[in-house]
Amino acid sequence: MSETKDTDPKEMGPATPMHYITQLLSQIYLSINGPQHAEEHDLLVNNALDRILEMPNSLNESGRILSEDDCVIKIMRTLNSKPSPNGNREELPGNVFLKTYTQFLKLKTDEKRREAVMNFLLDILESSYLHPTTMKPNRKVGLPLVPDLKLPSTDERQEDPRYMMSGGQRGGPEATDNLKEVLSERLTGSYAHSQQQQQKEQDQQQQQQENGASYSYDPNLSSAGLGQDQMPNYTEDLQSEKYVDESLDMVTNALFSFTGIQGKYLRKDVITGRFKLDTTNIKLLTTGDAGLMLRLSELGYYHDRVTEYADPSKGFSALGCMGQALTCFLRKELGDYHGEVSLLHDQVNAFKKAQRKSSFSPREAEWQDGQQEQVTLFKLLAWYIKPLHRMQWLTKIAHACMMKKGGELISVVWEFLDNGNPAVDKLANDLLAAMCRPLARMISQWMLEGNITDIHSEFFVEALTDVGPDRLWHDKFRLRIPMLPKFICQELADKILRTGKSINFLREVCEKNDLVNDQGELKKIMESNAGDIFSYTQDTKWHAAIEICYQTTSKSVLDYMVGPHKLLDHLQCMRRYLLLGQGDFVSVFIEHMKDELEKPGTEIFAHDLSAMLETSLRCTNAQYDDPEILNHLDVVAQKPLMGDKGWDIVSLQYVVQGPLATMLEPTMCTYKALFKPLWRIKHMEFVLSTKIWKEQMTNGKKLRKMSAEISRASYRLHLFTSEIMHFIHQMQYYVLFEVIECNWVNLQGHMYHATGLDEILNAHESFLDDITVGCFINSTADKERHLETVFENIIALEIWQASFYKECFKEQSAREELEKKIAESEREGRFGLTTEEKMERDQERKMFEQKVIIACRGLEGISCSYEKAVSGFMMGLNSSDDPQLQLFGTRLDFNEFYKKRDKNLSKPLTFEHLRMSNVYNSNKNNAIGSRFVINSQASSSSSPAM
């Protein structure tokens, strides 16, 4: 005998309905009769095909017609009732029929024709089993005789365990599942159509993945919305639940509470949000189970809290990009947590399925119980400790971050680091790493491109849009201190600010675009190492990239300003001319302008002053300076006030433009304020040396004949002038040398060793601040007020001296006129004067003597006012905290001249001295003559009355 072999469909030609009918008949005969000769097998198949071809409409004849599904199920059960020839389950007749039927479904055939074929095949099987000893023609289509078949008896079916497991058919649950799968696919359409639709859906999904899409629409969804899935049989599921252990119901409710879902035993409190036991079902629980469920439900409460903080629509979330990073981190934590809870659900469901004993034999049910491990409340209690601890800390962190943004938000999370718990430390570290990514992106964009993308105002660098390019370096960008993270020190924040500021300066003011080399590599390092921002040590890759970027940008700006724009030369020029460091220039400039300076302010014109400035520059060593630098120097006349003279409105200024204006414009106000007291000192020196002292030397010889009458006043005038000149010379020396020159030397040292432009500008600002203190500007101890009183007394002395010498020369002229008249009378022979002329001359002499006495009193008043002002000034110097000012006070009173006159100056610098000096300086309401009162109006009230 030779066994027939299945023909591979792939080796045959194109598949046709007749081809599959022939193959189906061959498999049926092989399953019924077993292996036989090929000639007999082919004869039976050919006879059946001939009969079908002779009567093609026999499939549509009326009769007992069943549905296709019923026919397939009955055929499967009937064929699987016969054991497999080789004992293999896959080779059971029903399984072989199912494979052939699956291939038959791939053809696009009419459903009615397919249903008729199934009925036809079912009739063949029924005829074979109903007539086991004889072979009769089929009752419907007259097929050839079928060999004898023996149907197993009822007892044999009950004794066969495989038959019991399959619910009355061989093949077991696998054959049933395969059958259900094939039938479910057929119910949604033909099998071939479903295969094409699946291929089409796979192509659509692949195309959507390439295009970035993540969702698709299935037009073949059923009305129930389940697509190709069969509707579940809820009746069978409910019936099977009676075999499940009731303790699993409590476990399921506990699992529901883990994700915030209410169940049979647990309900949410409306006010607190915590779970509580259901009053209607609490009687079904024991005391221990109730306590365990309440304890387990605490995890669900914290889960709900974290869910609220992770939902921006609730209004509890953090703000800004860093707040979004926090929200994404919370959602990721919730997703991982839900995955762990889902695994517990799957474990409980698997155990429930194993408990449904109605579907298995006792032996198999016992085996299933051994394979699945039951989930109990105690096991959940052991599991939930770690998630509970993590959810509690997430809730605490999210609550602390509520309604915060930017650096303030990151600082809150940073405070949770290093609390002693490694798990919390890792949680905070991971959270900070996620939240610092937007911050690292902002910093890299600012330091490499000079741009700020901060729609939520959370970056610690702020740009003021209403500030122009001329104030870009000093005022346009600044630190937003509340948004500065606590783990970024002030020094590092200043470097970040200066780097972006330098890039904007080079791009907008200097019009340079080649800013930072290796920009892409630095950006990659900054953004990929965001977790290094909050490192305790600044030796990470991120800090190294920040330092490289800062050094590169600072050097570019420094080279550009010191090289082409000659920043250091301009600072030197401002010091020499605005701070009067070029001595020969100042003397020549005042000498050329002395006539203009004595004029009223309304009679001075700027073009005349400019010509005098050019002349002064050509006559001094300034002519050897760089002409480009000198072109920035100019002289201006301010708007005069009532009574102002040229000395009050004329001043020098330094005009800067372009990048220099951006750097130096804010300091021009300081230079202007410093020029005023320095110019004032020069004015006093000019008055004392050129006018007062020079007039005294010249007029002393001319008035030698009147020395007897004016000797007292002249002697006091010479002493007072020497005293004032000593004070002014010491003041000028201290300001120009000890203050300006010494601080300038320190500034030069900082400029030559500077690595960045900000270091030069900061040193320059410190230089100006020190000079401001040394020049007694904005003094808190009334030193400036006392000094101004001294200057007013010098002007008053000039006026007094001019008036005094005017009266002296008038008296001298009268005496000379009298002598001429006497000499003329002698030549005429009259020999002398008349009595009236003698009496008139005697009266004028007495009046002159009286005026000299009054002038002496006026000079004493000026001297008294001057001494009080100097005493108050020296009191402020001695009580100052600056040792340089204290030494200056000692130099002014090197021979203790003022200490002998004012006992307060001889007291030690104790608390009582400081207190008394304050009382001394604040008492302004006493009489002018008291030497313990300083009155700024003394000079005006003590003007000489002649």
C-alpha positions, 0 to 999 in steps of 0.5 A, spaced: 500 500 500 502 507 498 500 512 502 497 519 499 501 525 501 498 532 501 500 536 495 503 543 497 498 549 494 504 553 493 507 547 488 500 547 484 497 552 479 493 558 481 488 556 486 480 555 483 474 553 487 474 546 484 481 545 486 480 547 493 473 542 493 478 537 490 483 537 496 477 538 501 474 531 498 481 528 498 482 530 506 475 528 508 476 521 505 483 520 507 480 522 514 474 517 514 478 511 511 485 512 513 491 511 508 489 506 502 491 505 495 492 511 491 488 508 485 482 507 490 483 514 493 483 518 486 477 513 484 472 516 490 474 523 489 473 523 482 466 519 482 464 525 487 467 530 483 463 527 477 457 527 481 457 534 483 459 536 476 453 532 473 448 536 478 451 543 479 444 545 482 444 540 487 447 545 492 442 550 492 436 545 493 431 545 498 432 541 504 435 542 511 440 548 510 444 550 516 448 556 517 456 555 515 458 556 522 454 550 525 456 546 519 463 547 520 462 546 528 459 540 527 464 537 522 470 539 526 466 535 532 465 529 528 472 529 525 475 529 531 471 524 534 476 519 530 483 518 533 489 521 529 493 515 525 499 517 528 497 520 535 499 527 534 493 532 536 495 536 530 494 531 525 487 530 527 481 530 522 478 536 524 484 540 525 486 538 518 479 540 515 480 546 519 487 548 515 483 546 508 477 550 510 482 556 512 485 556 505 478 555 502 476 562 505 482 566 502 478 565 495 473 571 494 467 566 493 459 567 495 457 566 502 451 562 500 455 558 495 460 557 501 454 555 506 451 550 501 458 546 500 459 546 508 452 543 508 454 538 502 460 536 506 456 535 513 451 531 509 457 526 507 459 525 514 452 524 517 451 519 511 457 515 513 455 515 520 448 513 519 449 507 515 456 504 517 455 497 514 452 499 507 454 504 502 448 508 500 447 514 495 447 521 498 440 523 500 440 529 496 446 529 491 447 521 490 454 521 491 458 514 491 458 509 496 462 511 502 466 506 506 464 504 513 465 508 519 464 507 526 462 512 531 464 512 538 459 510 543 457 515 549 460 511 554 467 511 550 466 518 549 465 519 557 471 515 558 476 519 554 479 525 558 481 529 551 473 528 549 471 531 556 476 537 555 474 539 549 467 539 551 465 533 547 470 533 541 477 531 540 483 536 539 482 540 546 481 547 547 487 549 542 482 546 536 476 550 539 480 557 539 483 556 532 476 555 530 473 561 534 479 565 531 477 563 524 470 564 524 471 571 527 475 573 522 470 570 517 464 574 520 467 581 519 468 579 511 471 574 507 478 571 509 481 574 503 478 581 504 480 581 511 488 579 509 488 584 504 485 589 509 490 587 514 496 588 509 493 595 508 493 597 515 500 595 516 502 599 510 498 605 513 501 604 520 508 604 516 507 610 512 504 614 518 510 612 522 514 615 517 510 621 517 510 622 524 503 620 525 501 616 531 493 615 530 489 612 525 482 611 524 479 604 522 473 604 518 471 597 519 470 598 526 463 594 528 458 598 531 460 596 538 467 599 537 470 593 538 473 592 531 475 585 529 474 582 536 468 578 538 464 581 543 465 577 550 460 572 553 459 576 559 454 570 561 459 565 561 464 570 565 459 571 571 457 564 571 465 562 572 466 567 578 462 563 583 468 558 583 473 564 585 475 565 592 472 571 595 478 574 598 480 576 591 475 581 591 478 585 597 485 584 593 481 587 587 478 593 590 485 594 594 488 594 587 483 599 584 484 604 590 492 604 588 490 608 582 484 612 585 478 608 583 472 607 588 470 600 589 465 595 593 469 596 600 472 603 599 469 610 597 473 617 597 471 622 602 469 628 598 472 633 603 479 630 604 480 625 598 482 620 602 479 613 602 474 610 607 470 604 608 463 603 605 458 603 610 453 598 606 459 593 605 463 594 611 460 588 615 462 583 609 470 585 612 473 582 618 477 588 623 483 585 620 481 586 613 478 593 614 484 595 617 489 593 611 484 596 606 484 602 609 492 602 610 493 600 603 488 605 600 493 611 603 497 609 596 491 611 592 490 618 596 498 620 594 497 617 587 491 622 586 495 628 589 500 627 584 495 626 579 493 633 581 499 636 580 501 633 574 495 636 571 496 643 569 488 644 568 487 643 576 491 649 577 496 646 582 502 645 577 508 649 577 509 654 571 514 655 565 518 651 561 521 648 568 514 647 571 513 643 564 519 639 565 516 637 572 509 635 570 512 631 565 517 627 570 511 626 574 507 623 569 512 619 567 513 616 574 505 615 574 506 611 568 511 607 571 507 606 577 501 604 573 505 599 569 507 596 576 499 596 578 497 593 571 502 587 573 499 586 579 492 586 576 494 581 571 497 576 576 490 577 580 486 575 573 491 569 572 489 567 578 482 568 577 482 564 571 485 558 574 480 558 579 474 557 574 474 550 575 468 549 571 472 549 565 477 543 567 478 536 569 479 536 577 486 533 575 488 539 571 484 544 575 489 542 581 495 543 576 493 550 574 492 552 582 499 550 583 502 554 577 499 560 579 501 564 586 495 568 590 495 575 591 493 577 598 492 583 602 499 582 606 503 581 599 500 588 597 502 591 604 509 588 603 509 591 596 506 598 597 511 600 602 516 603 596 511 606 591 508 609 597 514 612 600 516 615 593 509 617 592 509 621 598 516 625 596 513 626 590 507 629 593 511 633 598 516 636 592 510 637 588 506 641 593 512 645 595 513 647 587 506 649 586 505 656 582 513 657 582 517 658 576 524 658 573 530 658 578 525 659 584 522 652 582 529 649 581 531 652 588 526 648 591 527 642 589 535 643 590 533 643 597 531 636 597 538 633 596 542 630 601 537 629 606 540 622 608 535 618 604 539 615 598 532 613 595 529 621 596 536 623 594 536 619 587 529 622 586 531 629 587 537 628 583 533 625 577 528 630 578 533 636 578 536 633 572 530 633 568 528 640 570 535 643 568 534 641 561 530 647 559 535 652 564 541 649 560 538 650 553 537 657 555 544 658 558 547 655 552 543 659 547 544 666 551 552 664 552 553 662 545 548 666 541 546 672 545 539 671 545 534 670 550 527 665 549 524 666 555 516 667 554 515 665 561 520 670 565 523 664 568 531 665 566 535 669 571 538 674 565 533 679 563 533 684 557 530 691 558 527 692 551 526 700 552 534 701 553 537 703 547 544 700 544 548 706 547 546 703 554 547 696 552 553 694 556 551 697 563 543 697 563 540 693 557 541 686 561 541 685 568 540 679 573 533 677 575 535 675 582 529 672 584 530 667 578 537 665 580 538 658 582 541 657 589 546 652 586 549 658 581 553 662 585 554 670 584 560 669 580 558 664 575 552 668 574 556 674 573 560 670 568 554 668 564 551 675 564 557 678 561 558 672 556 551 674 553 552 681 554 559 681 550 556 677 544 550 682 544 555 688 544 560 685 539 554 684 534 549 690 535 555 695 537 561 693 533 557 689 528 562 683 528 559 676 527 564 671 528 563 671 536 564 664 538 569 658 535 566 651 536 559 653 537 556 647 536 561 643 540 560 647 546 552 647 545 552 640 545 556 639 551 552 644 555 545 641 553 547 634 554 550 635 561 545 639 564 545 634 570 552 637 572 549 644 573 547 643 580 554 639 582 557 641 588 564 642 585 565 646 579 569 641 575 564 638 571 564 638 563 558 643 563 562 648 568 568 647 563 564 649 557 562 655 561 569 657 563 571 656 556 565 660 553 566 666 558 574 666 557 573 666 549 568 672 549 571 676 554 578 676 550 574 678 544 571 684 547 577 686 550 582 685 544 577 689 540 576 695 545 584 696 547 586 695 540 582 698 535 578 703 539 584 705 544 580 704 551 586 705 555 589 711 551 582 714 552 582 713 560 589 716 560 586 722 557 580 723 561 585 723 567 590 728 565 585 733 562 578 732 566 582 730 572 587 736 571 593 731 571 596 735 566 599 741 570 602 745 565 596 745 560 591 747 566 595 753 568 596 755 561 589 754 560 587 758 566 592 764 564 589 764 557 581 764 559 582 769 565 579 775 562 573 770 560 572 767 566 572 774 570 566 776 565 559 775 567 556 768 565 551 771 560 557 774 556 561 768 555 560 764 548 562 757 546 566 759 540 571 763 544 572 758 549 574 753 543 579 757 540 582 758 547 582 751 548 586 749 542 591 755 543 592 752 550 593 745 547 599 747 542 602 751 547 603 745 552 606 738 552 599 736 550 601 737 543 605 731 543 599 727 544 595 723 539 590 728 535 585 722 535 585 722 542 585 730 543 579 731 538 575 728 543 576 734 548 572 740 548 570 746 553 563 747 554 559 753 557 553 751 561 547 755 562 548 761 567 544 762 573 543 769 576 550 772 579 554 766 575 561 768 572 565 764 567 568 760 573 562 757 575 559 755 568 566 753 564 568 746 564 571 741 560 568 735 557 570 728 553 566 726 548 565 719 546 562 715 541 560 708 538 563 703 542 566 707 547 560 711 548 557 704 550 562 703 555 564 710 558 558 714 557 555 712 564 562 715 568 561 721 564 557 724 570 562 722 575 567 725 571 563 732 571 562 731 578 569 731 580 571 736 575 567 741 579 571 741 586 578 740 582 576 746 578 574 750 584 580 748 588 584 751 581 580 757 582 582 758 589 589 757 588 589 762 582 585 767 586 590 767 592 597 767 588 595 771 582 590 776 585 591 776 593 598 775 594 600 778 588 597 785 589 599 785 596 606 784 594 605 790 589 601 794 593 606 794 599 611 798 596 606 803 593 603 804 600 610 804 604 608 812 606 602 809 609 605 803 613 604 807 620 596 807 618 595 801 615 600 796 618 595 793 623 591 791 617 596 789 613 600 785 618 593 781 619 592 780 612 599 777 610 598 772 616 591 770 614 593 770 606 599 765 608 594 761 612 589 760 607 594 759 602 597 753 606 591 750 607 589 750 599 596 748 597 595 742 602 588 740 599 591 741 592 597 736 593 592 731 597 587 731 592 591 731 586 597 726 588 595 722 594 588 721 591 588 721 584 595 719 582 596 713 587 589 711 585 591 711 578 597 707 579 593 702 582 588 702 576 594 701 571 596 695 575 589 692 574 588 694 567 595 691 565 593 684 568 585 684 566 583 678 562 576 681 561 573 688 559 569 688 565 575 687 570 577 694 567 571 697 567 570 695 574 577 697 576 575 704 573 569 705 577 572 703 583 578 708 581 572 714 580 569 712 587 575 712 591 576 719 588 569 721 589 571 720 597 577 723 596 575 729 593 569 730 599 563 729 594 557 727 597 560 727 604 556 725 610 560 728 615 559 735 612 566 736 610 564 738 603 559 744 606 565 746 611 570 746 605 565 750 601 565 755 606 573 756 606 572 757 599 567 763 600 571 766 605 577 766 600 572 770 595 570 774 601 577 776 602 579 778 595 573 782 595 575 785 602 582 786 599 580 790 593 576 794 597 581 796 602 586 797 597 582 802 594 581 806 600 588 806 601 590 808 594 584 814 595 587 816 601 594 816 598 592 820 592 588 825 597 595 826 600 599 827 594 594 832 591 595 836 598 602 836 597 602 838 590 597 844 592 602 846 598 608 846 593 604 850 588 602 855 593 610 855 595 611 857 588 606 862 588 608 865 594 602 864 598 606 859 603 601 854 605 594 852 606 588 855 608 584 854 615 578 851 611 583 846 607 586 844 613 580 842 617 577 838 611 584 834 610 584 833 617 577 830 617 578 826 611 584 823 615 580 821 621 575 818 616 580 814 613 583 811 620 576 810 622 575 806 615 581 802 617 579 800 624 572 798 620 576 794 615 580 790 620 574 788 624 571 785 617 578 782 616 577 779 623 570 776 621 572 773 615 578 770 619 573 767 624 569 764 619 574 761 616 577 758 622 570 755 624 570 752 617 577 749 618 576 747 625 569 743 622 573 740 616 578 738 621 573 735 626 570 731 620 577 728 618 579 726 625 573 723 626 573 719 619 574 712 619 578 712 613 586 713 615 588 717 609 583 722 611 586 722 618 593 723 616 591 729 611 588 732 618 594 731 621 598 734 615 594 740 615 595 742 623 602 739 623 604 744 628 598 744 632 596 751 630 588 749 630 588 745 636 591 750 640 585 755 638 580 749 638 580 745 644 575 740 641 581 738 636 586 736 642 581 731 645 582 723 643 578 720 638 573 717 644 566 716 644 565 722 648 569 726 642 565 723 637 558 725 640 560 732 642 563 733 635 556 731 632 553 736 637 558 741 635 556 740 627 549 740 628 548 747 632 547 752 627 542 757 631 547 760 636 551 767 635 556 768 629 561 770 634 561 764 638 567 759 636 563 753 637 558 754 631 559 754 624 555 758 619 555 757 612 553 764 611 559 767 615 562 770 609 556 773 606 555 777 613 562 779 615 563 782 608 567 789 609 563 795 610 568 801 608 
